[in-house]
């Protein structure tokens, strides 16, 4: 197996000789290039990984009801998210520690998102600082910043203010992680961040030596590291506090129920991301596509709703939009694109999804996103 980050070097020439036609091709390639530490961290889910598997499988339970004999010679896939233009409704979700997949990591990803004219959400646990990513993305790059609310409120406040100063257009608060769940792959691999990498947004604020050490007795170093970092006492008042720190839109990520969606709107958020953390937190929860309609119905159009989790084909994007999502975010496919060929690999992942989505629209009789209606999708149980 390759060392973490190997794909930035000799792996690139190999990647160019390996044909990729769909997102699963990238995943198969990445598995051959990443070492067990990186592959295990990126690919695994919580506990028995029921939700991890179901995120993808759930899309198959929804069937399309296309309309025929529509003039689809001209199709427009552009949309707007929080008032900002994107060229198609697929955005880059927050994934941590991207430099384990490629030396350029988050820099490659932000440049790919800028070139494809879509949004990148940067993880707090990035291996490149939010300022460096902003510089590489430039003024034209649309960026959101993903945030955990930490026990150390000064640390949290500084992250928000740094993101605002650096031109990020929204703060996305992850709300489904009062603790990090048990991830068996990380425990068995004794996951640790490679010693040449670090969580770049915490250079001076937090000691990170424990994150780069592996112990045969204690399992994942990330699980140990976050025990005293994340705030398990967090309530909705924490969202009010974040809103009071910044003039940026505040979104919450990790909502799966109508009850929490209503509460989010009551606390003034400007967007909701239906998410189960890629199946990496509470195992056995709803697949995100199954939870989407409930959340969309609950908010009654008061805020924009997005989703992530399991999106692997253009038809998945089409189904999510028909069920009320404004756009979707992808996580693991971006990492597989990085492992394949850095920035070019991520661009290729996004191009494939864009082209598949456009084709799915045409075959469904939709000329623009406004024509993607709920009647386009039916659950298989109702057939």
N, C-alpha and C positions, 0 to 999 in steps of 0.2 A: 504494500500500500504506500501511497505517496505521503510525504509529510504535509502537515497543514500548510496551505498556501502554495504548494508545489505547482498548482495550475497556472501560476503567474509566469512560470518559466517554461520548462520543456513540455509541459502539458499542453501549451497553446498550439504548438505545431501538430501534435497528435489530434487536438480538437478540430483543427481545420480539415483534417482528412476523414473525420467521422461525420457522416451525414445525419442531420436532425430534421425531422419533419413534424414533430408534435412535442408537447411538453414532457411526455414520458420518456422520450429519447434523451433529453437533457438529464433527467433523473438517473437513467441507467448509466450514462457516461459518468456523472458525478460520483456515483457509487464506486467506480473503478479508480477514481483519482484521489478522493479524500481519504485521510487516515481514519481509523476507527473512532478516535476521539471526536473529530469534527463531524464525521458522518452520523455518529450516534447522537450527538447534540442536535444537529439540524433535523434529522429525520424522525426522531422518536416522539412519542406522546406520553401522557401520564398513565401510570399503572398498567392495565391490560390493553390500553390503546383502542378501546371500543369507539370512542368519539373520534379519534384520529382517522380510523378507517371509515366511519360513517359519514364524515364530512364530504368525502368524495362519492361514496356509494349513494348518498341521499339524493344527489342530482338525478340519478337514474330512475328514481321513483316518480319523477315529474316528466310528463310527456308533452310534446308540442302539438298545437292545433293550427297549422299554417293555413293561410288564405292564398288562393291561386289567382292567376291572371291579373296581377297587379303590375303596374309599370315600375320596375325596380332598376331601370337603366341608370338612374342616378340615386345614389344612397349616401346619406350624410350621417356619420357616426360621431360627430362632435357633440360635446355637452359642456355644462358649467358646474363646478362644485364650489359651494360657498362664494359664488360670484366670480370665480376664476375660470377661464377657458382651459379645457383639456381637449386633445384631439380625438380621444375615444374614451369610453367609460371604464377603463382598466388602469388602476394606479398601483404603485409599489408600496406594499405594506412594510411595517417596521419589523425587521429581523435583526437580532443582536449579532455582534462579533463577526461581521462579514469578511474580515481579513483572514479568517480561517479558511475561507473558500478561494480567495484570490488575494494576491499581495495588495492590489489597489482597493479592494473591499468597497467601502461606502463611496469612495471617490468615483470608482467605475460605475456604480449604480446610479449616483446622482447625475452623472454625465449622460448615461443612457436614457434616464427619465427625461432629462432636458431635451435631448435630441428627438425623442419620441413625443415630446410635447404633452407630457402627463405629469402627475404629482408623485413625489417621493415622500414617504413618511419615514423620518429618521428615528431609529431606536435610541433611547437614553443610553443603552448598553452598547453603543457603537464603539468600534475599535479605531475610529477616526473622530476627531472632535467636531462638534456641531459647527464651529467657526470654519474649520478646514473644508467641511462639506459645503458650507455656504459659499466659500470662495471658489471652489471648483465648479459649483452649479451656476454661479453668476446670477445677475439680476433677473434673467429670463427664466431661471429654473424655479418651478413651483415646489415649495417644500413645506411640510407640516412636521412638527416635533412631537414625538411620543414621550409621555411623562409618567413615571410612577411618583406617587406622593410618599416621600420617605419620612422616617421618624425625625430626621434632621430637617426641620422646616427651613432653616437658612440655606441648606444645600438645595432643597426643592425650589425655593424662591429664586436663587441664583440661576438655576437652569432655565426657568421661565424667562427671566429678564435677559439672559444671554441669547435665548432663541429669538426673542422679540427684537433685540438689537441687531441680530444677524439676518433678519429678513425672512424668517419663517412666518407663514401666513395663518397658522392655527396651532393650538396646543391640544393634543389628544391624550386624555388621561385614561390610562389602563386601570379598570376598576375590578378586575377579576383575579387579582393576585395579592391578597393579604399575606399569603405565604406562597412559596414555590412548591408545587406538587411533587410527589415522588415520581421520578422518571428512571425506570429500571435500567435503560441503556446507559445513562450517565453514571448511575451508581456502579454498574458492572465495569464500565470503562474507567472508573475513578476520574471522571471528567475534570480537566483543568485547562485553563486558558494557556496556550503556548507561551513560554517565558519571554519571547520577543514581542508579544502583544500585551495590551492593557486596555481597560475601559477608559477611553481617552477623554470623556467628559468629566472624569473624576480625578484628574492627575494629582491635584494637591489636596483635595478634600478628604479622600478616603484611602487608607492603606489597602494595597491589593496583593500583598505577598501570599495570602491564603488562597487567592483565586488562581494562582499559577503553581500551586503545590498539589501533588497527588498523594493521597494516603490510602494505603490498602485497607485500613480499618474503617474509614469514615465515608467512603463512597464519593459522591459528587462534591467537588469544591464549591461549585456554584450554589448548591443547596445550603452548604455551611455558610458561605459568604453572605447570603441574603437573609439569614435567620434574624439578625439584628438590624438589618437595613430597611426592610419594608415595614410599613406601619399597619399592623393588624387591627388597630383601633379606628381606622379610617371610616368615616360616615359621609353622608351627603353634604354635611357642612364643609368638608374638605373641598368639594367642588365649588361651593360659594367662595371659599378662601382663594382658590386659584383664579376665579373670575375677577376677584377684587385686585389681583396683582397685575393684570394685563388688559390691554384693550383688544387683544387678539380674540378671535372666536375660540371657544372652548368646546371640545367634543368629548364624549365618553366612549370608550371602547371596552366591550365585554358584556353588553346587554343582551339578554336572551328571553326576557319576559315582558309582557304588556305592563305589568305592575312597575317594573323598574324603568320602562320607557316613559311612562306617565310621570314618574318621580323625576327623571332626568329633565323633562320639559319644565316641570314645576321649578326646578333649580336653575333654569335659564341657560341650559346648554344650547348650542347652535347646530349640533349634529350628533348622531348616534351611529356607532359602528357595531352592527350585530356580529358578535365574535365569541368563540369559545377558546381563544388563545391557541388556535391551531391544534386543538385536542391535547394541549399540554398542561391543563390545570385540572378541573374536576372531571374525571372520566365518567362517562355515562350520561352527559348532558345532551340536549338536543343538537343535532347537526344544524349549522347556521342557516342553511336554506330552509330547513323545517321551522326555524324560529322567526324567519324574516317577516312573513305575512302578519303574524301576531303583533310584532313591533310596529310595522308600518300602519296597521289599522289603529293601534293605540295612540299614535302621535297625531293622527288626523291632519297630516300635512303641515304641522307647525314647525317641524325641523326636517332637515334632509337626513335620510337614512342610507347607510352604506352597509356592506357586509364583506367579510373575508372568510376563508376556510373552504378548502376543497375545490376551488375554481381551477380547472385544468383544461377546459375546452371553450371554444367560442359559444357553443350552445349553452354552457353553464352561465356565461355572462348574460346571454339572451334571457334565460329563465329567471335569473336574479332580477333583471330590470323589469320583466313582466310582472314580477311579484312585488315590485315597489322600490327596489334599490335604486339610488341615484347613480351609483357606480360601485365597482367591486375593487378590493385590494388583494394582491397576490403576495405571498411570502416565500415559501420554499422554492417555487419555480425560479424566482430571482436568484436564489443561492445556487441552484443547479446551473443557471446561465452563467453566473460568475465562475463557477468551477470549469465550465466548458471553455470560455474564452473571455473572461473579464467583461469590459464594457460592451464589446461586440456580442458576447453571449447573452447579456441581459437585453440588449436591443433586439436580438433575434427572438428571444422569448416573447417580448412585447409585440413584435411584428406578427408572429404566428398567431397570437391571441387576437390581435386586431383583425387580421385577414380572416380568421375563422369566424369571428363575430360578424363581420360584414357579410360573409357568405351566408351565415345562418339567418341574418336579417333578410337578405334577398330571397332566400328559399322560403321564408315565412310570410313574404309579402309586405315587409316593412321598409319604408323609404327613409325614415328618420326615427329618432328615439321616441318622439311623441306618439308614433303609431305602434309602439310596443305596449300592448294592453294586457291586463290580467287574463282576458279570454284566450290568450295565446297558449296558456299553460294549464294543464289539468294533472292532478295527482292520480297515480295509477289506481288507487283504491276506488276512484269514482268512475273508472272506465267500465 
